[in-house]
Amino acid sequence: MDSKPTPQNGLSWFARFAHETARLTGKPITFLVCVMLIVIWALTGPYFHYSDTWQLVINTSTTIVTFLMVFLIQNTQNRDALAIQIKLSELIIAMKGAPNRIALIDSLSDADLERLHRECHEHAEHHRAHAIHLKNELEKRRQAQKSKA
């Protein structure tokens, strides 16, 4: 029996683990389970006389989970960001007339990114000004045609 290919085929064990953990922890049921654990912990406070050990249990547990989740989430975000960057680069390269240098933008220095940012704003401003000019010219022509009629 053939196994169906999944998007995770070929990923390292850590990437698969991080992806699956991020998928599961993002579900509402996971949030509810965590809320229930906090409620259970809070309800056991009187039984343990709100001791330092009782407080240490929740503090240590949440710190460890948070610490580990940072790395798992960062891994999945890095992969997602890279996948989106590749998709955008492919679209830019495929667009006729688009400057292909934009597809390599992630490898530019900060100074180059700032320069490119200014160029994009200047380009956008030029096109906006041109559109306003065309709109005004069209309006003048309409007014001229109305006055002739």
PyMOL commands that set and color helices and strands:
alter all, ss='L'
color gray80, all
select helices_A, chain A and resi 13-25+28-43+52-94+100-107+110-148
alter helices_A, ss='H'
color red, helices_A
deselect
rebuild
show_as cartoon
